[in-house]
């Protein structure tokens, strides 16, 4: 089948595409930062000796890691306001869902990094008269961060991919703007090819960076 490609038809919509990319990047950056903060708290609690502290953290982490993000997004946007009586805008629902989802995965990254540090480091902190929190902050986390960097980058790449789901509740990200443009010019092949190329152009450098960092850290070890 012959198809006459016409990418020039997208030229009048360059600003719309740029705006959609901006929304995508803003969601990625904001939810990664919030997710890392939440993940740090949940990950540290996950490694605590108290079972009663660990159980809520485990329940949160597994609930968000073991259910599809799209289901979480739809549930928080439609069901949570019914149960709580608090209406959520599409933007707030997407931010909340992506943050909670990312936080669950970052929590496991933190947990893995913390547990990868030898127990002797904890004993060294105790020998210096440090409390548990002081040892964690001053000795364990600085060493764990080096171990966690590749996983952090990989999870951030996944977070950028996940933002494409916000278009399902009419948040004007890159994919949503692609649908708007397609409806206007009836050129889905060109539109979604450009959208895919933009995602690739943003994600590929991050993927390469993750591989290089992992290789360097592996070589140093």
C-alpha positions in Angstrom: 0.0 0.0 0.0 1.4 3.4 -1.0 1.1 6.2 1.5 2.1 9.8 0.8 3.8 11.0 4.0 3.4 14.7 4.7 5.2 15.8 7.9 4.9 19.4 6.7 1.2 19.2 7.8 2.5 19.2 11.4 4.4 22.5 11.0 1.5 24.8 12.2 1.2 22.7 15.3 4.8 22.9 16.5 3.9 25.1 19.4 1.3 22.6 20.5 3.8 19.8 20.4 6.3 21.8 22.3 3.7 22.6 24.9 2.8 19.0 25.3 6.4 18.0 25.7 6.8 20.7 28.4 3.8 19.3 30.3 5.4 15.8 30.0 8.8 16.9 31.3 7.2 19.0 34.1 5.2 16.0 35.3 8.3 13.8 35.1 10.5 16.2 37.0 7.9 17.0 39.7 6.8 13.4 40.3 10.4 12.1 40.3 11.4 14.7 43.0 8.3 14.0 45.1 8.6 10.2 44.5 12.2 10.2 45.6 11.4 12.0 48.8 8.5 9.6 49.5 10.5 6.6 48.5 13.3 7.6 50.9 10.9 7.7 53.8 9.1 4.5 52.9 12.4 2.7 52.1 14.0 3.7 55.4 10.9 2.6 57.3 10.9 -0.6 55.3 14.3 -1.5 56.7 13.4 -0.6 60.3 13.6 -3.3 62.9 10.1 -2.7 64.2 7.5 -4.9 62.5 4.7 -2.4 63.3 6.6 0.3 61.4 7.5 -1.9 58.5 4.0 -3.3 57.8 2.4 0.0 56.7 5.4 0.7 54.5 5.2 -2.8 53.0 1.5 -2.5 52.4 1.9 0.8 50.5 4.9 -0.4 48.5 3.3 -3.6 47.4 -0.1 -2.1 46.7 1.4 0.4 44.2 4.0 -2.0 42.7 1.5 -4.8 42.2 -1.3 -3.0 40.5 -1.3 -1.3 37.0 -0.6 2.4 36.9 -3.5 3.0 34.7 -5.9 1.3 37.1 -4.4 3.5 40.0 -4.9 6.6 37.9 -8.5 5.9 37.1 -9.3 4.9 40.6 -7.7 8.0 42.2 -9.4 10.3 39.7 -12.9 8.8 39.8 -13.2 6.7 43.0 -11.1 8.6 45.6 -13.2 11.8 45.4 -16.4 9.8 45.9 -14.9 8.2 49.1 -13.2 11.3 50.4 -15.6 14.0 49.3 -12.6 16.0 47.9 -12.7 16.7 44.2 -9.4 16.3 42.3 -8.5 18.1 39.2 -7.0 15.9 36.4 -3.6 17.5 37.0 -3.7 16.9 40.8 -4.9 13.3 40.3 -2.1 12.6 37.9 0.5 14.2 40.1 -0.7 12.2 43.2 -0.9 8.9 41.3 2.5 9.2 39.6 4.1 10.3 42.9 2.7 7.4 44.9 3.6 5.0 42.1 7.1 6.3 41.7 7.6 6.4 45.5 6.8 2.7 45.8 9.5 1.8 43.3 12.1 4.3 44.7 11.4 2.9 48.1 12.6 -0.5 47.0 15.6 1.1 45.4 16.5 2.7 48.7 15.8 -0.5 50.6 18.1 -2.4 48.3 20.9 0.2 48.5 20.7 0.4 52.3 20.7 -3.4 52.7 23.7 -3.7 50.3 25.9 -1.8 52.7 27.7 -4.2 55.1 26.5 -4.6 58.7 29.9 -3.7 59.8 29.1 -0.1 58.8 26.2 0.0 61.3 28.5 -1.5 64.0 31.1 1.2 63.2 28.5 3.9 63.7 27.4 2.3 67.0 31.0 2.1 68.1 31.4 5.9 67.5 28.4 6.5 69.7 26.0 7.4 66.9 22.3 6.7 67.1 20.5 4.7 64.4 19.3 7.8 62.5 22.8 9.4 62.7 24.5 6.3 61.4 22.0 6.0 58.6 22.4 9.7 57.5 26.2 10.0 57.9 27.5 6.5 57.1 25.0 4.3 55.3 23.1 6.5 52.9 26.3 8.1 51.4 27.5 4.6 50.5 24.1 3.4 49.4 23.6 6.3 47.0 26.5 5.1 44.8 24.9 1.7 44.6 21.5 3.1 43.8 22.4 5.5 41.0 21.8 3.1 38.1 18.5 2.0 39.5 17.5 5.6 40.1 18.2 6.5 36.4 16.3 3.5 35.1 13.3 4.2 37.3 13.3 7.8 36.1 13.3 6.6 32.5 10.3 4.5 33.4 8.6 7.5 35.0 9.0 9.5 31.9 7.3 6.7 29.9 4.5 6.4 32.5 3.6 10.1 32.1 2.0 9.2 28.7 -0.9 7.7 30.7 -2.0 11.1 32.0 -3.6 11.7 28.5 -6.3 9.2 29.5 -7.9 11.8 31.8 -7.4 14.7 29.4 -4.2 16.2 30.8 -2.5 18.0 27.8 0.8 16.1 27.7 2.7 15.2 24.5 0.5 12.2 23.7 -2.7 14.1 24.3 -1.6 16.9 22.0 -0.8 14.3 19.4 -4.4 13.1 19.6 -5.6 16.7 19.3 -3.5 17.3 16.2 -4.6 14.0 14.7 -8.2 15.0 15.0 -7.5 18.3 13.3 -5.4 17.1 10.3 -6.2 13.4 10.0 -2.6 12.4 9.8 -2.1 9.8 12.6 1.0 8.1 11.0 2.9 11.4 10.9 1.7 12.6 14.2 2.4 9.5 16.2 5.7 9.0 14.4 6.8 12.4 15.5 5.6 11.7 19.1 7.5 8.5 19.2 10.7 10.1 17.9 10.4 12.9 20.5 10.1 10.3 23.3 13.0 8.4 21.9 15.2 11.5 21.7 14.5 12.3 25.3 14.7 8.7 26.7 17.7 7.3 24.7 20.3 9.6 26.3 19.0 8.7 29.8 19.2 5.0 29.0 22.8 5.4 27.7 23.7 7.4 30.8 22.3 4.6 33.1 24.4 2.0 31.3 27.6 4.0 31.4 27.1 4.8 35.1 26.4 1.2 35.9 29.5 0.1 33.9 31.8 2.6 35.7 30.5 1.7 39.1 30.9 -2.0 38.3 34.5 -1.4 37.1 35.4 0.6 40.3 34.0 -2.2 42.5 
